[in-house]
């Protein structure tokens, strides 16, 4: 304690010691010529001051009081509210920020793709794991980042990491999910959101969700970040079951995974979106059964006045890539050939408006739905269209009222529009108010399903019933 | 299709949850045990179950002791220096002054055992020596002498002299955790985690075994003596150090010594712990690292 020094150097004081009354400290005090205080134990504080006279002693004791009641400047007043260090300068680089905030363990990089590598490498060299929200990062640079991270025992999440939950903090597009035992490694943003939201609806929470970027299980990247993330979750005492989900992976990389993860102590479930594999909803149910939790009836909301089904083609207009891929796979299995991402197609079609070619110079459709809304209006007026499938994602970081936006487009549709089915991905704790969002959709005549697979299934049923 | 499922009532937002060290998982998830106040500061409240067990409820951003529960926000810290409502730990959380915090996140109070070569450790210790030499703190003479004896005994792999030297530091010096205790804590945690990879030789195995034997002898003595020789809080923290558990501020310095992240920022953060506790622990870590290097040379 600095109190001892302050008092010992006060005028008229020849010796001072302020310490807890442990045996050794009492010995020291005795050695200094003080009387041993009777009845003092290790949890008492002893103040020993040798002073020239009474006034020097009083002054010294007042210094003791002041020293013991002084409050250290709090972190908040030192600029802890994100304002940078006490000097008032804002850091200009990631490494400068890391120096100012040595408690930080993670950097979030959201800059245009060509610059993301430089910033992410700066973070890794400062000892920080990185979330790369940016897309359009070349795959060779992604590999270099992930190798550097593995060398340093760090983790690179991304590039194009849309959602993550680390240490209870949501990053990117994040749903308000309850804490719990499931840890997720996701090479898929909306896939992770679907999984977390369904688990939440079943009363099961998550420990962490580590996004690794949609390309991580490709042949080129070879699961570099997935292996790091798995090790991290295996080390996380709050994680009791690990779920790995991915957009369709490279078959050889997928084949190697079980062998590479054999040494992990935490049980593992793979939900890789492969032909013939389970969809996200069935995978969630598989997890619940493994946890011994009853599989609930997944929530859905039907419109008060459902539009009569009419024959025609299916149009899936998605903002979420993995949800689009899932819809494409399920629709193809039921309806035959379905076009993907070809806006000129005249038959069945499922488009991912979040794909790179639609987001250059434009925000992701989960933030800015203008492009999709435009296409939706056109399809609503197209007599060849039987059913329109849409996804609506709730949570932090996305549009504040996505259902309201869609409802406005639906309300503007002309006479006898096609049926509309939506996948409503969110939780009751999300800021948009899930039930309120569902009501806006059903009031506009649309169905809403918490499960994307069930939404697709319902759309197919409507088409087949009208045939 | 006309059915509209109604869902159960909203859960009322995200559950109020805290994070805790796995070193106190048994305490947090065990049966209900009443807590009494040991000491209260604006950013940390120390509580005890009455035996030598101590639990710290700390505000976010303050020192993450190995016996800490990090509260969801500074607003969840008790206002006064006296607890008026009921306070207990167990059944998965902490009730402090009548307010309940469920623990849903955990961290391990041990560094993730980074691989380290002799060269990397030597470089790290040089950097640590240089940075400690420019600090304005100094150890009390009696403590620096004691630490030198401890370092020498460990370097010579002499269990009893090492335990004696550590014992002579317990309860010595200023502070709610006396300075000598902090030095020994840093030393013990350093011995646990700074071990360089074992040489694949017979001599290497023997060396590792001897090293563990010395460490365990010191730890055993500390576990027995600390509860009667020093403050309750300090004894509890020494107990954690004897098992290799430390605050995040300490483990990040150990990590930096492995060359994985820059030393300066994490050392600055350790220096900010307590009045002199951070400096004292850093001195202990340095002595432990030097003793381990000396063992290899000798």
Interface residues (C-beta under 8 A of the other chain):
Chain A: X1 X2 X3 X4 X17 X18 X19 X20 X22 X23 X24 X25 X28 X42 X43 X71 X74 X75 X76 X80 X98 X99 X102 X103 X126 X127 X152 X153 X167 X168 X176 X178 X179 X180 X201 X205 X207 X235 X236 X237 X238 X297 X299 X300 X301 X302 X306 X428 X429 X435 X442
Chain B: X1 X2 X3 X4 X5 X7 X10 X11 X13 X14 X15 X17 X19 X22 X25 X38 X42 X43 X61 X62 X74 X104 X105 X106 X107 X108 X112 X114 X142 X168 X170 X171 X172 X173 X174 X175 X176 X178 X180 X228 X229 X230 X231 X232 X234 X252 X256 X260 X261 X262 X264 X265 X266 X268 X269 X275 X276
